[in-house]
Amino acid sequence: MKEKAIRKFKQMDWILIATIFALCSIGVLMVYSASLYLSYETTGDFHAFFKRQLIWLGLGCLVFWLASVFSYKAYGKWIKFIMLITVLLLIVVLIPGIGVERNFSRRWIGIGSFVVQPSEIAKLTMIIYFAHAYTKKQRVIENFKQGVIPPLIALGFVFLLILMQPDLGTASLILAACGTIVFCSGARWRHIFLLMGTALFMVLILAVSEPYRLKRITSFLDPYADPDGAGYQLINSFIAISSGGWTGQGLGLSSQKFGYLPEAHTDFIMAVIAEEFGLIGIYVVLGLYITFMIRGFLISRQVDDIFAKLLAIGITFKICIQMFLNLGAMSGLLPITGITLPFISYGGSSLVITLAMAGILVQLSTHRRQKLHVIEKQPIGEHVSI
């Protein structure tokens, strides 16, 4: 038993693990820097947000470890129960008096001084559910009615519950991650294009149906048309980025975080990184995300189990598309969606669930490496069943 544990420890993907914790280290450092002013203004304590993030990071590390040693196959067996709990939480958060309302959105459930965001749990739940469902549907995957449609009904229900909070950004992110799993499941191209077209049309209609969402789109196209209103956040992000230059102003020396840049420690934390560490800091963070993406897609290619493949693809794509949407909004290349930067932005539920996903990815990588290790140890010519 001890030798098996030691061998498994050695077989872990340490490049992936180092990348994940490098991103988390940057995150906790930048949350400390970016939240100092707001933390004092709201709590009277310069370090309140930083201390909360440390607690969440500690919990996230525990969850990461558990996910990295817990067999991924068990998730498929428990997916119905996990789905039930997730849906119940998404319903409970909408109940006045239970759901915590902030900025006209009810997305959190309060637990003492901490809050939990059920939609973050839904991100992981739906990835597991879709990976499991389309693994079971392989025999009828080319049949649109029997193989493709049934899991989409559950996705539509979860999408609607999150939209009622309202949170179109998170709902769309879940839609994209699940859509990627469908794309990689072996479904017919015509079915995929039909679903993609329908999803894009639906999200576009929802994006322009509410005045505040439409303002986000128009401010993204021309933020200077309303510099004191819808374009204010993006303009201050531009100022932060341009102030950083190549090497930045130095750690803690950002000026935009002092009440000028809204959400400096959450949605726009990358703007603070750009101001304090310049283009070099941006390149370092991007390099880490690219490393994560490469390792994730390599894992998805090297595991043999279809469930493991779809799970690795869903997790990797979700984290990478979330990074892409956040950086696109921060730089003015995409509309502002309120999506945080994975591993780095302030936020307990987001950090813990992202680390849970990363732990599952490490577990899948360990499974892959164990298979490769078995192959390498077999005598030449001996058949190996995988």
C-alpha positions, -999 to 999 in steps of 0.1 A, spaced: 0 0 0 28 24 9 48 16 -22 16 22 -43 10 56 -27 46 66 -33 45 55 -69 13 74 -75 28 105 -59 58 103 -82 35 99 -113 16 131 -107 18 158 -133 41 182 -114 43 207 -143 5 210 -142 5 213 -104 33 239 -104 14 259 -130 -18 258 -109 -1 270 -77 19 296 -95 -14 311 -107 -29 309 -72 2 325 -57 0 354 -81 -37 356 -73 -34 359 -36 -6 384 -39 -26 406 -64 -58 403 -43 -38 417 -14 -25 446 -35 -57 453 -55 -81 452 -25 -63 473 1 -83 505 -5 -117 489 -10 -111 466 20 -104 496 43 -134 516 29 -159 488 34 -146 470 66 -121 494 82 -94 467 78 -68 469 50 -64 431 51 -100 419 54 -103 407 18 -68 392 18 -75 372 49 -107 359 35 -90 349 3 -63 330 23 -90 311 40 -107 302 7 -73 293 -8 -67 269 22 -100 253 17 -94 252 -21 -61 234 -16 -78 208 5 -105 203 -21 -77 202 -48 -59 174 -29 -91 154 -24 -101 157 -60 -66 147 -72 -67 114 -52 -104 106 -56 -112 83 -85 -129 103 -113 -151 73 -121 -171 78 -89 -184 111 -102 -204 93 -129 -219 70 -102 -229 100 -81 -239 124 -108 -277 122 -102 -273 131 -65 -248 159 -74 -272 173 -100 -301 172 -75 -281 192 -49 -269 217 -75 -304 224 -88 -318 227 -53 -291 253 -45 -299 272 -77 -336 273 -67 -329 282 -30 -306 312 -40 -336 328 -58 -357 328 -26 -359 363 -10 -344 363 25 -321 333 17 -304 345 -14 -280 374 -9 -287 403 -32 -259 425 -45 -260 450 -74 -296 439 -83 -285 403 -86 -293 374 -62 -265 349 -68 -252 340 -33 -262 321 -2 -249 336 30 -231 313 55 -221 336 84 -197 362 71 -190 341 40 -211 336 9 -214 306 -15 -223 310 -51 -243 280 -64 -237 289 -101 -200 282 -95 -209 247 -83 -231 244 -114 -201 249 -137 -184 218 -124 -216 198 -120 -227 204 -157 -193 194 -170 -194 161 -151 -230 155 -161 -224 162 -198 -192 141 -199 -210 112 -182 -242 116 -203 -225 116 -237 -203 87 -227 -235 67 -221 -249 80 -254 -221 68 -276 -241 40 -292 -268 65 -303 -247 97 -306 -255 101 -343 -292 101 -335 -302 137 -327 -334 129 -308 -320 100 -287 -283 107 -285 -280 145 -284 -311 161 -271 -318 145 -237 -288 161 -218 -296 195 -234 -330 195 -215 -312 195 -182 -288 222 -195 -317 244 -205 -332 241 -170 -300 250 -153 -293 278 -178 -328 293 -170 -322 292 -132 -289 310 -135 -304 335 -160 -331 343 -133 -304 355 -109 -296 372 -134 -262 361 -146 -260 357 -184 -222 356 -183 -220 325 -161 -249 308 -179 -232 314 -213 -199 301 -199 -216 268 -189 -233 267 -222 -200 270 -240 -182 244 -218 -211 219 -223 -212 227 -260 -175 218 -263 -182 184 -248 -210 178 -273 -186 189 -301 -160 163 -290 -185 135 -282 -188 123 -318 -221 140 -327 -228 147 -364 -215 180 -378 -250 191 -389 -263 186 -354 -234 206 -339 -238 235 -363 -276 235 -356 -269 237 -318 -242 263 -322 -264 285 -343 -293 282 -319 -272 289 -289 -255 320 -304 -288 334 -315 -304 328 -281 -275 345 -262 -275 374 -286 -312 380 -281 -308 378 -243 -278 402 -245 -298 429 -261 -331 423 -243 -321 441 -211 -310 477 -211 -280 471 -188 -267 443 -210 -271 464 -241 -252 492 -224 -223 468 -218 -222 460 -255 -223 496 -266 -197 506 -241 -174 479 -254 -178 492 -289 -172 529 -279 -164 534 -242 -157 571 -248 -193 578 -259 -202 576 -222 -170 581 -202 -187 588 -169 -212 560 -172 -211 527 -191 -176 533 -204 -161 544 -171 -148 510 -160 -132 501 -194 -116 535 -198 -99 532 -164 -88 497 -173 -71 513 -204 -54 538 -182 -41 511 -159 -27 490 -188 -11 520 -205 4 532 -172 22 499 -167 44 500 -198 69 472 -201 79 467 -165 51 483 -145 49 507 -116 59 481 -90 40 459 -66 14 479 -46 20 511 -67 -12 509 -89 -31 542 -87 -63 529 -104 -71 506 -75 -77 536 -52 -113 540 -61 -109 547 -99 -112 512 -113 -144 493 -101 -140 456 -94 -102 460 -93 -98 429 -72 -123 407 -91 -132 412 -127 -105 437 -135 -76 423 -115 -56 418 -146 -56 456 -152 -39 460 -118 -14 433 -127 -7 452 -160 -2 485 -141 20 471 -114 40 446 -135 36 458 -170 37 437 -202 61 414 -185 36 405 -159 9 400 -185 32 376 -205 40 356 -174 3 351 -165 -5 343 -202 24 318 -203 10 300 -172 -25 298 -187 -11 285 -220 9 259 -201 -23 249 -183 -42 246 -216 -15 225 -233 -13 201 -203 -50 198 -201 -55 190 -238 -26 165 -237 -43 147 -209 -75 146 -229 -57 130 -258 -37 104 -237 -65 89 -216 -84 60 -232 -117 62 -212 -142 84 -231 -156 98 -198 -121 108 -188 -115 124 -222 -147 145 -222 -141 154 -185 -106 167 -193 -118 186 -223 -147 202 -205 -126 213 -175 -97 226 -196 -119 245 -220 -141 260 -193 -111 274 -174 -94 287 -206 -126 302 -221 -132 319 -188 -97 334 -189 -102 345 -225 -135 362 -217 -121 380 -187 -90 392 -205 -110 402 -235 -133 423 -214 -104 439 -195 -87 449 -228 -118 461 -246 -118 433 -271 -150 417 -258 -180 430 -239 -179 431 -201 -196 400 -187 -186 401 -150 -166 368 -154 -136 365 -130 -101 355 -139 -96 318 -128 -72 311 -99 -64 348 -96 -95 370 -89 -110 374 -55 -139 351 -48 -142 321 -26 -167 299 -45 -149 305 -78 -115 297 -64 -126 265 -46 -145 251 -76 -117 260 -100 -92 242 -78 -116 212 -76 -116 211 -114 -78 214 -114 -76 185 -89 -98 163 -112 -75 172 -141 -44 161 -120 -62 129 -111 -69 122 -148 -33 129 -156 -22 105 -129 -44 78 -144 -29 85 -179 6 82 -165 -1 50 -147 -13 35 -180 18 46 -198 40 33 -169 24 -1 -173 31 -2 -210 67 8 -205 73 -20 -180 59 -48 -201 82 -72 -220 84 -65 -257 57 -85 -275 35 -90 -245 -1 -80 -250 -14 -53 -226 -51 -47 -221 -60 -11 -214 
